[in-house]
Amino acid sequence: MGRFIVFVREEDAFDPGEMLGLYDSVGWEGYTRDVDRLCRGLANSHLVITARDASGTLLGLARTVSDDEHICYVQDVVVNPAYHRQGVGRSLVEHLMRRYSHCRFFLLSTDHESSEEGDRNHAFYRSLGFLSYEEKEMAGFGLPRNRPDLRDATP
């Protein structure tokens, strides 16, 4: 399949079935276990953009967490594998790069390059000019994914 016209637009309403289909297409089970939670997360994001074809079919999505001044963190870049290597992901990320060009930090995380998906992702992001944290003389830290939910715990 060759390249085609991709329409990127901001969205703030999310059809649960459509979102489940997209995230399920890439096997992101952490999101698809609870589609209502997925949609709440999208609604609570700073910005969600989608890529659609001329018929309105959802091809991909990207979302950010940002203060829109100093930091933009790209939380998700999701493209249905049927549309990989057709400019969909590039259109989404380039849109975000323009939109947040005024922010000092424009960051994202992806799988380690030793994984199959990570190897592809690293090549993709490097083709857009991204550098690793180490190359930027920075470090990134995070807590483990699986940890207790302490929101209702008393201090």
C-alpha positions in Angstrom: 0.0 0.0 0.0 1.4 3.4 -0.9 1.2 6.7 0.9 -2.1 8.5 1.0 -3.5 11.8 2.4 -3.6 11.8 6.2 -5.8 14.3 8.0 -4.5 15.2 11.5 -6.8 17.0 13.9 -7.3 17.7 17.5 -10.0 15.7 19.2 -11.6 15.8 22.7 -14.4 13.2 22.4 -13.4 9.5 22.2 -15.5 6.6 21.0 -14.6 3.7 23.3 -14.9 1.1 20.5 -12.7 3.0 18.2 -10.1 3.7 20.9 -10.1 0.0 21.9 -9.7 -1.1 18.3 -6.6 1.2 17.8 -4.9 0.3 21.1 -5.7 -3.3 20.7 -4.2 -3.3 17.2 -0.8 -2.6 18.7 -1.3 -5.0 21.7 -1.1 -2.3 24.4 -3.0 -4.5 27.0 -2.3 -2.0 29.8 -4.7 0.3 28.1 -7.2 -2.1 26.7 -8.0 -3.9 29.9 -10.3 -0.9 30.9 -11.5 1.1 27.9 -13.3 3.6 30.2 -10.1 4.3 31.9 -8.4 4.7 28.6 -10.9 7.2 27.4 -10.7 9.1 30.7 -6.9 9.3 30.3 -7.3 10.6 26.8 -9.8 13.2 28.0 -7.4 14.3 30.7 -4.5 14.7 28.3 -3.3 18.2 27.4 -3.8 17.4 23.7 -5.0 14.5 21.6 -4.5 14.5 17.9 -5.7 11.8 15.5 -4.7 10.8 12.0 -7.6 9.7 9.8 -8.0 9.0 6.1 -10.4 10.7 3.8 -13.2 8.4 4.8 -12.7 9.2 8.5 -11.1 5.8 9.5 -8.8 6.2 12.5 -5.3 5.4 11.5 -3.4 6.6 14.6 -3.3 8.9 17.6 -0.9 10.9 19.7 -1.4 12.6 23.0 0.6 14.9 25.3 0.9 15.8 28.9 2.2 19.4 29.1 2.2 22.7 30.9 2.3 24.3 27.4 5.2 26.5 28.5 8.3 24.6 29.5 7.5 20.9 29.0 5.7 18.6 26.6 5.8 14.9 27.2 4.5 12.8 24.4 2.6 10.1 26.2 1.4 7.9 23.3 2.1 7.6 19.6 -0.1 4.8 18.3 -0.5 3.8 14.7 -2.5 0.8 13.6 0.1 -1.7 12.1 -1.9 -1.8 8.9 -0.8 1.8 8.3 2.8 1.6 9.4 5.5 3.1 7.1 3.0 5.3 5.3 3.7 8.6 7.0 1.0 8.4 9.7 3.3 8.4 12.7 5.5 11.0 11.1 2.5 13.3 10.5 1.4 13.0 14.1 4.8 13.6 15.7 5.7 16.4 13.3 2.4 18.1 14.2 3.3 17.9 17.9 6.8 19.1 17.2 5.4 22.3 15.6 2.6 22.7 18.2 5.1 22.5 21.1 8.1 24.1 19.5 8.1 26.9 22.1 8.6 24.4 25.0 12.1 23.9 26.4 11.6 20.2 26.8 9.9 17.9 24.3 10.3 14.4 25.6 9.0 10.9 25.1 9.8 7.4 26.2 9.8 4.2 24.2 10.8 0.6 24.5 14.4 -0.3 24.9 16.3 -0.6 21.6 17.1 -4.3 22.4 13.4 -5.2 21.7 12.1 -5.6 18.2 9.6 -2.7 18.7 12.2 -0.6 20.4 14.7 -1.0 17.6 12.1 0.2 15.1 10.9 3.0 17.4 14.5 4.3 18.0 15.2 4.4 14.2 11.9 6.3 13.7 12.4 8.9 16.4 16.0 9.4 15.3 14.8 10.0 11.7 12.8 12.9 13.2 15.8 14.4 15.0 15.3 13.0 18.5 18.3 12.2 20.7 18.5 9.8 23.6 18.6 11.3 27.1 22.3 10.3 27.3 23.1 12.2 24.1 21.3 15.2 25.5 23.4 14.8 28.7 20.2 14.0 30.7 18.9 11.1 32.6 15.4 9.7 32.9 13.9 7.9 35.9 10.6 6.2 36.6 8.9 4.0 39.2 8.1 0.4 38.3 4.9 0.0 36.3 3.3 -2.5 38.8 3.0 -0.8 42.2 0.2 -0.5 44.7 -2.5 2.2 44.2 -2.1 4.3 47.3 -4.6 7.1 46.5 -7.0 6.0 49.2 -4.4 5.0 51.8 -4.1 7.1 54.9 -0.7 8.7 55.4 
